[in-house]
Amino acid sequence: EFYIHMNAGSYEIGTYWKIQTELVNHDNIQPLLDELNKMLRFNSNRDARYFNESNLKTMLSAILYNNSNYVLKSELEFNGGESGDAAIEAKLKEARAQLQRYMKDPLVSKLTNLHKYIIVASLRGVLKVEETK
């Protein structure tokens, strides 16, 4: 296998390819969530002041950038300072409504075998994942 050696250790190039393969071939989102949690843990508590949906989208784009099977759509920001089941449930409800609007888009509505995931995260990590049909 090919490795890039960095100050912090080594990184396997095939990691993101394996994540994509699990998603495409096996509908398995867990490797993606595991990698996302690892990326989120690199941040400090001070980074939480500036953490928003754009940061999460950038992380997901880094993992899925070279695969045309995925389309990332922006959701509204989840404030890392919010906590509790009520705040998470409010974001899920909002995301479900947005997803329904996205599904009315002519380009999106033509896609077959589409898997839609809602991911709520803060710098604490992935807080909730929901696959919608």
C-alpha positions, 0 to 999 in steps of 0.5 A: 500500500502507498502511504504519505508520511507526515509529522503526525504519522502516516496516512493510507491513501486508500482510506477514502476510497474504502469509505466510498466503496462501503457507501456505494456497494454496501449502503454502509455509512458507518466508515464515513461516520467513523472518519468524520468523528476522527476529523472532528476530534482534531479541533479544540474547544476554541474552534467551536466558536467558529464551527458551522455547517460549512466546516462539516460540508468541507469535511464531507467534501474532502472524503467524497470529492472524487465520487460523482455518486454523492451530492452534498446539499447545505443545511442550516448551521447547527450551533455547537453551543446548543445541546440536548435532545430537543436541539438535535430534534429541532435540527432533524425536523428542519433538515427533513423539511429541507430535504423534502424541498430538495427532492422536488428539484427536477435534477434530484427527483430523477435520481434512482436508488438515492440514499439520503442522510441527515447528519447533525454534528458539532465539534463533539462529533456526530450527534445524530444520523438519519437515513430517509427514504 
